[in-house]
């Protein structure tokens, strides 16, 4: 019986071999990635042999790999019905699900295949790739290793494993597990020495984790790979920017742009232009940046998102947020998932005073980019600014007129929304003068509220009382204030206000019960060329029928941004209608001019477990009435530590001999000193409106 079968088998295999030889050209097309030609070839074969399984399989692979994944799934579904037990058909059907991104369905089907044959290399590798696409990278690596145990050193499996490691490392970076991510990425070098994609991922890891030296070294390694010098320079420029060396960043960015030639790929050329313009913006060379951006829009037929992003970034730096929002919206019209569009818009909205919309835009960023660090930190910082807090301060002051004071101050802010918050303040102060044998105590308490009426208009007010008691008198008085803060134009702030308080510099003045009604104007102007101007004007009407005019103006230049370093000139003019020299300092005219230097690292930019500080030194001349000029000096310093986003402490001290700082009768030769400690605590973990 076996002998009768042999002639039939010989005839069958001969026909198969002959048919296979006829299809060899099509096989070659598939093997060399010429899927369009393979599709045409096997389509012709199927016209003659419509039921041939091999031709159908090859045609299905050709159309699937040529981008027609849905048609491939349909074709392999039919094949599976015709050959329900054929393992090869099952493998191709499973792979077609991958092409069509039906990953969940593919996972279930591959699991059945592995149960059927747990030594099948295609099944194990296909399952590993499926898990990888589902972002189950650790499981994917487990199964790709199983596939490599079947076919050690298989190139396709090793490439898949490389990308699985890249994916796993990326999740570790997102979770801020930087050491683990670094270790995973470096494993790729075992099979892919100096792999460009791995190096780029390592560089990105070092940038995010602020490991500047490692980032520079990695970009240097990338630059050694032929054809990657420009990309290396682009990355190095960014590293210097993040390391707050923008001048160096511009030098490197210019080198990258100058390295572009006619053979440079368009994408790389655009990236070099983009980094150069960004570096100009970082260095506040706005006019040059604008020229380059205009050139881009004039020479490119199509407006691309990276061009819009550059223009939007420039306008953000120039505080022209209306224009930047317009460009960010155009970016999002082109690509609703754009990271630059969504987070850039969030920043512009925040700066414009549209806080609720800024939250939404940042949350949309996180919808597309889960746990993204910049978007997460943006929301975190917004939350901190709207979290209820308590602030307490103790200070001691004294002067060479033998006046001393001790004070305790407690204030609280409780935001109920991004627009409305309530305010409370309590102050206890004791003053004494042992030479004059005077002592006095005051208790001040106020309650108020702040409300943002418009994105650029906020109203704040408070009402309270002061209770004063001394050796000779005891009285209560009303305290009140109301302020309107307006941002009339970009880079400008205007504050108009009224404040009712009591002259309380020392015990003698407290006994006089002098009520002050202050009408206040504060105006500040910043520029895009580092100059700034601040002006303050007080008109004060007092209960003793005296009036005061006080003008203070300051013109300064911003020398550095981080830390902030500025220097400038201050001018002050004070005049009283009545001169009561035996009671308090009340000249008919007082003028002072000083030069100052201010160095500050603000607590708002300090990171957790980091120090912040400030130092101001000023000197000049003061003129009291028509007397000769007197030298002035002023020194202020503070040093603080930020324990966390929710708690900080700082010490401060100041000393000055400028007469306007006092209210004593004899201001000539006066020196005032104050020092204290301040604590701030966010007593809730998040804003009330987020509970």
C-alpha positions in Angstrom: 0.0 0.0 0.0 2.9 2.3 0.8 4.4 1.6 -2.6 1.2 2.7 -4.4 1.4 6.1 -2.6 5.0 6.8 -3.6 4.3 7.7 -7.3 1.6 10.1 -6.3 3.8 11.8 -3.7 6.6 12.1 -6.3 4.2 13.7 -8.7 2.9 16.1 -6.0 6.3 17.3 -4.9 7.5 17.7 -8.4 4.5 19.9 -9.2 5.0 22.0 -6.0 8.7 22.5 -6.7 7.9 23.6 -10.2 5.2 25.9 -9.1 7.5 27.4 -6.4 10.1 28.0 -9.0 7.5 29.9 -11.0 6.9 32.1 -7.9 10.5 32.7 -7.0 10.5 36.2 -8.4 7.6 37.1 -6.1 9.3 35.5 -3.1 12.4 37.7 -3.9 10.1 40.8 -4.0 8.8 40.0 -0.5 12.2 39.2 0.9 13.7 42.5 -0.4 10.8 44.7 0.7 9.4 45.4 -2.7 5.9 44.9 -1.6 4.1 46.8 -4.4 5.8 44.6 -7.0 5.0 41.5 -4.9 1.4 42.5 -4.8 1.2 42.9 -8.6 3.1 39.7 -9.1 0.9 37.4 -6.9 -2.3 39.1 -8.1 -1.4 37.8 -11.5 -0.6 34.3 -10.2 -4.0 34.2 -8.4 -5.8 34.9 -11.7 -4.5 31.6 -12.9 -4.4 29.7 -9.6 -7.1 31.4 -7.4 -7.2 28.7 -4.8 -3.5 28.2 -4.4 -2.7 28.5 -0.7 0.9 29.7 -1.1 0.0 32.4 -3.6 -2.9 33.5 -1.4 -0.5 33.7 1.6 2.1 35.6 -0.3 -0.5 38.0 -1.8 -1.9 38.6 1.7 1.6 39.4 3.0 2.3 41.7 0.1 -0.8 43.8 0.6 -0.5 43.8 4.4 3.1 45.0 4.3 2.2 47.5 1.6 -0.2 49.3 4.0 -3.5 47.5 3.1 -3.8 45.9 6.5 -7.6 45.7 6.6 -7.6 43.8 3.3 -4.9 41.5 4.5 -7.0 40.6 7.6 -10.0 39.8 5.4 -7.9 37.6 3.2 -6.3 35.7 6.0 -9.6 35.3 7.7 -10.9 33.5 4.6 -7.7 31.4 4.5 -8.3 30.5 8.1 -11.8 29.2 7.3 -10.4 27.2 4.4 -7.4 25.8 6.4 -8.5 26.0 10.1 -5.8 23.7 11.3 -2.9 25.1 9.2 -0.4 26.6 11.6 1.3 28.7 8.9 -2.0 30.2 8.0 -2.7 30.9 11.7 0.7 32.6 12.0 0.0 34.9 9.1 -3.5 35.7 10.3 -2.0 36.7 13.7 0.6 38.9 12.0 -2.1 40.6 10.0 -3.8 41.6 13.2 -0.6 43.3 14.2 -0.4 45.2 10.9 -3.9 46.4 11.5 -3.1 47.3 15.1 -5.6 44.9 16.6 -3.2 44.3 19.4 -5.7 43.0 22.0 -7.2 40.5 19.6 -3.7 39.5 18.4 -2.6 38.9 22.0 -5.5 36.4 22.5 -4.8 34.6 19.2 -1.0 34.4 19.8 -1.6 32.9 23.2 -3.5 30.1 21.5 -0.7 29.6 19.0 1.9 29.3 21.8 -0.2 26.7 23.6 -0.4 24.8 20.3 3.4 25.1 19.8 5.5 26.7 22.5 8.7 26.3 20.4 7.4 28.2 17.3 9.8 31.1 16.7 7.3 33.2 14.7 4.6 32.7 17.4 6.9 33.6 20.2 8.3 36.7 18.4 4.9 37.8 17.2 3.5 37.5 20.7 6.5 39.4 22.1 5.9 42.2 19.6 2.2 42.2 20.4 2.9 42.7 24.1 5.4 45.4 23.2 2.7 47.3 21.2 0.5 47.0 24.3 3.3 48.6 26.3 3.7 45.4 28.4 7.5 45.7 27.9 8.7 43.4 30.7 6.5 40.5 29.4 7.5 41.3 25.9 11.2 40.9 26.8 10.5 37.6 28.5 8.9 36.2 25.3 11.5 37.6 22.9 14.1 35.8 25.0 12.1 32.6 24.6 12.1 33.2 20.8 15.9 33.8 20.9 16.3 30.5 22.8 14.7 28.8 19.7 16.8 30.8 17.2 19.8 32.3 18.9 21.1 35.5 17.4 18.1 36.0 15.1 18.5 39.6 13.8 14.7 40.4 13.7 14.3 39.2 17.3 17.3 41.3 18.5 16.0 44.4 16.8 12.6 43.8 18.4 14.3 43.4 21.8 16.2 46.7 21.3 12.9 48.6 20.8 11.3 46.8 23.7 14.1 48.0 25.9 13.7 51.5 24.5 10.0 51.4 25.4 10.6 50.0 28.9 13.3 52.6 29.6 10.8 55.3 28.5 8.3 54.2 31.1 11.0 54.2 33.7 11.9 57.8 32.7 8.2 58.8 32.9 8.1 57.3 36.5 11.4 59.2 37.2 13.3 55.9 37.8 16.3 57.3 36.0 18.9 54.8 37.2 16.8 51.8 36.1 16.1 53.4 32.8 19.9 54.0 32.2 20.7 50.4 33.0 18.1 49.1 30.6 19.2 51.4 27.8 22.9 50.4 28.2 21.9 46.7 27.8 21.3 47.5 24.1 25.0 48.1 23.5 25.6 44.4 24.0 24.2 43.7 20.5 24.2 47.2 19.0 27.4 49.0 19.9 26.9 52.8 19.9 23.4 52.5 18.6 22.1 55.9 17.6 18.6 55.5 18.8 19.8 54.2 22.2 22.2 57.1 22.5 19.5 59.6 21.8 17.3 58.0 24.4 20.1 58.1 26.9 20.8 61.8 26.1 17.1 62.6 26.6 17.2 60.7 30.0 20.2 62.8 31.1 18.5 66.0 30.0 15.3 65.2 31.9 17.3 64.2 35.0 19.6 67.2 34.8 22.7 65.1 34.4 24.4 67.7 32.3 27.9 66.2 32.0 26.5 62.8 31.0 24.3 64.5 28.4 27.2 66.3 26.9 29.3 63.1 26.7 26.4 61.2 25.1 25.9 63.9 22.4 29.6 63.8 21.7 29.3 60.1 21.1 26.4 60.7 18.7 28.5 63.2 16.9 31.1 60.5 16.2 28.6 58.4 14.2 29.0 59.4 10.5 26.3 61.8 9.4 25.2 62.9 12.9 27.5 65.8 13.7 24.8 68.4 13.2 22.3 66.5 15.3 25.0 66.2 18.0 25.5 70.0 18.0 21.8 70.7 18.2 21.6 68.5 21.3 24.7 70.1 22.9 23.2 73.5 22.4 20.1 72.4 24.4 22.2 71.0 27.1 24.0 74.3 27.6 20.6 76.1 27.7 19.3 73.8 30.4 22.6 74.4 32.3 21.8 78.1 32.1 24.6 79.0 29.8 22.6 80.5 27.0 25.6 82.3 25.4 27.4 79.0 24.9 24.1 77.5 23.6 23.9 80.2 20.9 27.6 79.6 19.9 26.9 75.8 19.4 23.6 76.4 17.7 25.3 78.7 15.2 27.9 76.0 14.5 25.2 73.5 13.8 23.5 75.9 11.4 26.8 76.7 9.6 27.4 72.9 9.2 24.3 72.6 7.0 25.0 72.0 3.3 23.2 71.0 0.2 23.5 67.3 1.1 22.0 67.8 4.6 18.6 66.1 5.0 15.7 68.6 5.2 14.6 67.4 8.6 18.1 68.0 10.1 18.3 71.4 8.4 15.0 72.5 9.9 16.1 71.3 13.3 19.3 73.3 13.0 17.4 76.4 12.1 14.9 75.8 14.9 17.7 75.4 17.5 19.5 78.6 16.3 16.3 80.7 16.5 15.5 79.2 19.9 19.0 80.2 21.1 18.5 83.7 19.8 15.3 83.9 21.9 17.1 82.5 25.0 19.6 85.2 24.7 16.9 87.9 24.2 18.1 88.7 20.7 14.5 89.2 19.8 15.0 91.4 16.7 17.4 88.8 15.1 15.0 85.9 16.0 12.1 87.8 14.4 14.1 88.3 11.2 14.9 84.6 11.0 11.3 83.6 11.7 10.0 86.0 9.1 12.5 84.5 6.6 11.1 81.1 7.3 7.5 82.1 6.7 8.5 84.0 3.5 10.6 81.2 2.0 8.4 78.2 2.9 5.4 77.5 0.8 3.7 75.6 3.6 3.5 76.8 7.2 4.6 74.0 9.5 4.0 73.5 13.2 7.6 74.0 14.2 7.6 77.4 12.5 4.4 78.4 14.4 5.9 77.1 17.6 9.0 79.3 17.1 6.9 82.4 16.6 4.7 81.6 19.5 7.8 81.1 21.8 9.2 84.4 20.7 6.0 86.2 21.6 5.9 84.4 25.0 9.3 85.7 25.8 8.2 89.2 24.6 5.1 88.8 26.8 2.9 89.2 23.8 0.6 86.4 24.9 -2.3 87.2 22.5 -0.1 86.6 19.5 1.4 83.5 21.0 -2.1 82.0 21.8 -3.1 82.6 18.2 -0.2 80.5 17.0 -0.7 77.8 19.5 -4.3 77.5 18.4 -3.1 77.2 14.8 -0.8 74.4 15.8 -3.6 72.5 17.5 -5.8 72.9 14.5 -3.2 71.1 12.5 -2.4 68.5 15.3 -4.7 68.4 18.4 -2.1 66.1 20.1 0.8 68.5 19.6 2.9 68.6 22.8 4.2 72.1 22.0 0.8 73.3 21.1 -1.0 72.1 24.3 1.6 72.9 26.9 2.7 76.1 25.2 -0.9 77.2 25.2 -1.2 76.3 28.9 1.8 78.6 29.7 0.5 81.5 27.6 -3.0 81.2 29.2 -1.5 81.2 32.7 0.6 84.3 32.0 -2.5 86.0 30.5 -4.6 85.3 33.7 -6.8 82.6 32.2 -6.1 80.1 34.9 -9.0 77.6 34.4 -8.2 77.4 30.7 -4.5 76.9 31.5 -5.4 73.9 33.8 -7.5 72.4 30.9 -4.8 72.8 28.4 -2.2 71.2 30.7 -4.5 68.3 31.5 -5.1 67.8 27.7 -1.3 67.6 27.4 -1.3 64.8 29.9 -4.2 63.0 28.1 -1.9 62.6 25.1 1.4 62.3 27.1 0.8 60.3 30.2 2.8 61.4 33.3 4.8 63.9 31.1 7.2 65.7 33.6 6.8 69.3 32.3 3.0 69.1 32.1 2.8 67.4 35.5 5.1 70.1 37.1 3.0 72.8 35.5 -0.2 71.6 37.1 1.7 71.0 40.4 2.9 74.6 40.4 -0.5 75.9 39.7 -1.9 73.8 42.5 0.7 75.2 44.9 -0.2 78.8 44.0 -3.9 78.0 45.0 -3.3 75.9 48.1 -4.3 77.5 51.4 -1.3 78.6 53.5 -0.3 80.1 56.8 2.6 82.5 57.2 4.1 83.6 60.5 6.9 86.1 61.1 8.7 87.4 64.2 10.9 90.4 64.0 12.9 92.7 66.3 13.9 96.2 65.5 15.8 99.0 67.1 17.3 102.4 66.3 19.9 104.8 67.7 17.0 106.8 69.1 16.5 104.0 71.7 13.3 102.8 70.2 12.8 99.1 70.3 10.0 96.9 68.9 9.1 93.2 68.9 6.4 91.9 66.6 4.6 88.7 65.7 2.6 88.5 62.5 0.3 85.7 61.2 -1.5 85.7 57.9 -3.5 83.2 56.0 -4.8 82.9 52.5 -7.5 80.4 51.5 -8.4 80.3 47.8 -11.8 78.8 47.1 -11.3 79.0 43.4 -8.8 80.3 40.9 -10.6 83.6 41.1 -11.7 84.0 44.7 -9.8 83.8 48.0 -10.2 85.0 51.6 -7.5 86.7 53.6 -6.8 87.1 57.3 -4.0 88.8 59.2 -3.1 89.3 62.8 -0.3 91.4 64.2 0.9 91.8 67.8 3.6 94.5 68.4 5.2 96.0 71.4 7.3 99.1 71.3 9.4 100.8 74.0 11.8 103.5 74.7 13.6 103.1 78.0 15.1 106.6 78.0 11.8 108.2 77.5 10.2 105.6 79.8 7.5 104.8 77.2 5.9 101.5 76.2 2.9 100.6 74.0 1.2 97.5 72.7 -0.9 97.1 69.5 -3.1 94.3 68.3 -4.2 94.5 64.7 -6.6 92.1 63.0 -8.0 92.2 59.5 -10.2 90.0 57.3 -10.5 90.4 53.6 -11.0 88.9 50.2 -9.5 89.0 46.7 -11.4 88.4 43.4 -10.3 88.3 39.8 -12.9 90.2 37.9 -11.2 89.9 34.5 -8.1 88.0 33.4 -6.2 91.3 33.8 -8.1 92.9 36.7 -8.1 91.9 40.4 -9.8 93.6 43.3 -8.6 93.0 46.9 -9.8 94.6 50.1 -9.8 94.0 53.9 -11.4 95.5 57.0 -10.4 95.2 60.6 -9.4 97.0 63.7 -6.4 98.0 65.8 -6.3 98.1 69.6 -3.5 100.2 71.1 -2.6 100.5 74.8 0.2 102.6 76.4 1.0 104.0 79.7 -1.0 107.1 79.0 -3.7 106.1 76.5 -5.9 103.3 75.2 -8.0 103.4 72.0 -9.4 101.4 69.1 -9.3 102.4 65.5 -10.7 101.1 62.2 -8.3 99.6 59.7 -9.2 99.2 56.0 -7.7 98.9 52.6 -8.8 98.3 49.0 -6.6 97.8 45.9 -7.3 97.3 42.2 -4.6 95.6 40.3 -4.7 96.1 36.5 -2.4 94.9 33.7 -3.3 97.5 31.1 -0.8 96.5 28.5 1.9 93.8 28.0 4.9 94.2 30.4 3.0 96.7 32.6 1.3 96.6 36.0 -0.8 99.3 37.6 -2.2 99.2 41.1 -4.5 101.8 42.6 -5.4 101.7 46.3 -6.6 103.2 49.5 -5.3 102.2 53.0 -6.3 103.5 56.4 -3.8 102.8 59.2 -2.3 104.3 62.3 1.1 106.0 62.8 2.7 103.2 65.0 6.5 103.5 64.5 7.2 104.0 68.2 5.4 104.4 71.5 5.3 108.2 71.3 3.6 108.2 67.9 1.0 105.6 69.1 0.1 108.0 71.9 -0.6 110.7 69.3 -3.4 108.5 67.7 -2.6 109.8 64.2 -4.9 108.2 61.7 -3.5 108.1 58.1 -5.6 107.8 54.9 -3.3 106.8 52.1 -4.1 107.0 48.5 -1.6 104.9 46.6 -0.5 104.4 43.0 2.0 101.7 42.0 3.2 101.4 38.4 5.8 99.1 36.9 7.1 98.8 33.4 9.3 96.0 32.1 11.0 95.9 28.6 12.4 93.4 26.3 15.8 95.0 26.4 16.4 94.5 30.2 15.4 97.9 31.4 12.8 98.2 34.1 11.0 101.1 35.8 9.0 101.2 39.0 7.1 104.2 40.4 5.1 104.6 43.6 3.1 107.6 44.8 1.4 108.2 48.1 -0.9 111.0 49.0 -1.6 110.8 52.7 -4.2 112.8 54.7 -3.7 112.6 58.4 -6.1 113.2 61.4 -3.8 115.9 62.7 -4.7 118.0 59.6 -1.3 117.3 58.0 -0.8 115.9 54.5 2.1 114.1 52.9 3.2 113.6 49.3 5.6 110.8 48.7 7.1 109.9 45.3 9.5 107.0 44.8 10.8 105.9 41.4 13.4 103.4 40.4 15.1 102.8 37.1 17.1 99.6 36.8 18.8 97.2 34.4 18.5 93.4 34.6 22.1 92.1 34.3 21.4 88.4 34.9 18.2 86.3 34.9 19.3 83.2 37.0 20.0 84.3 39.7 18.4 87.7 39.2 21.0 90.4 39.3 20.0 94.0 38.7 21.4 97.5 39.3 19.9 100.9 39.1 19.1 104.3 40.5 16.4 105.2 43.0 14.9 108.7 43.6 12.7 109.7 46.5 10.8 112.9 47.2 8.8 113.7 50.3 6.9 116.8 51.4 4.6 117.6 54.3 2.1 120.5 54.4 2.8 121.2 58.1 6.1 120.8 59.9 5.8 119.3 63.3 9.5 118.4 64.0 8.9 117.8 67.7 6.4 115.0 67.0 7.5 113.2 63.8 9.8 113.6 60.8 7.8 116.0 58.6 10.0 118.1 56.3 8.6 120.6 53.7 11.0 118.9 51.3 13.1 115.8 51.3 15.1 114.4 48.4 17.2 111.2 48.2 19.1 109.6 45.4 20.8 106.3 45.6 22.4 103.6 43.4 21.7 100.0 44.2 22.6 96.4 43.3 20.1 93.6 43.9 21.0 89.9 43.8 18.2 87.4 44.4 17.2 83.8 44.0 13.5 83.8 44.7 11.8 81.2 46.8 9.3 80.6 44.0 12.1 79.2 41.7 13.9 77.3 44.4 13.5 73.6 44.2 12.7 71.3 47.2 15.6 71.0 49.7 17.3 74.0 48.1 18.5 77.4 49.5 17.2 80.7 48.3 18.6 84.1 49.1 18.5 87.9 48.5 20.9 90.7 48.9 20.5 94.4 48.3 23.1 97.1 48.8 22.5 100.8 48.2 24.2 104.1 48.8 23.6 107.7 47.9 22.8 111.2 49.2 19.8 112.6 51.0 18.8 116.3 51.3 16.6 117.4 54.2 15.1 120.8 53.7 18.0 123.1 52.5 20.6 121.4 54.6 23.8 120.0 53.2 23.7 116.5 51.7 24.0 113.5 54.0 25.4 110.1 52.9 22.9 107.2 52.9 23.3 103.5 52.9 20.9 100.6 53.0 21.7 96.9 53.3 19.1 94.1 53.2 19.7 90.3 53.2 17.7 87.2 53.5 18.6 83.5 53.5 16.0 80.7 53.3 15.6 77.0 52.9 12.7 75.2 51.1 12.0 72.0 52.9 9.3 71.0 50.3 6.7 72.6 48.1 4.6 73.0 51.3 7.1 74.4 53.8 9.9 77.0 53.9 11.8 79.2 56.4 13.9 82.3 56.0 15.9 84.7 58.1 16.3 88.3 57.1 17.9 91.5 58.3 18.2 95.1 57.2 19.9 98.3 58.2 19.4 101.8 56.9 20.2 105.4 57.7 17.8 107.0 55.2 15.5 109.4 56.9 12.4 108.4 54.9 12.5 105.0 56.7 11.7 106.6 60.0 8.9 108.6 61.6 10.9 110.0 64.6 11.2 113.7 65.2 15.0 113.8 64.7 15.9 111.9 61.6 19.4 113.4 61.2 22.0 110.7 61.9 19.3 108.1 62.3 20.1 104.4 62.0 17.4 101.7 61.9 18.0 98.0 62.2 15.6 95.1 61.9 16.0 91.3 61.7 13.5 88.4 61.9 12.5 84.9 60.9 9.6 83.8 58.7 7.8 80.5 58.3 5.4 79.6 55.5 3.3 76.4 55.5 0.8 75.1 53.0 -1.5 73.4 55.5 -3.5 71.5 52.9 -2.0 69.2 50.3 -4.0 70.6 47.4 -6.4 73.4 46.5 -9.8 73.3 48.1 -11.5 73.3 44.7 -9.7 70.1 43.8 -10.9 68.1 46.8 
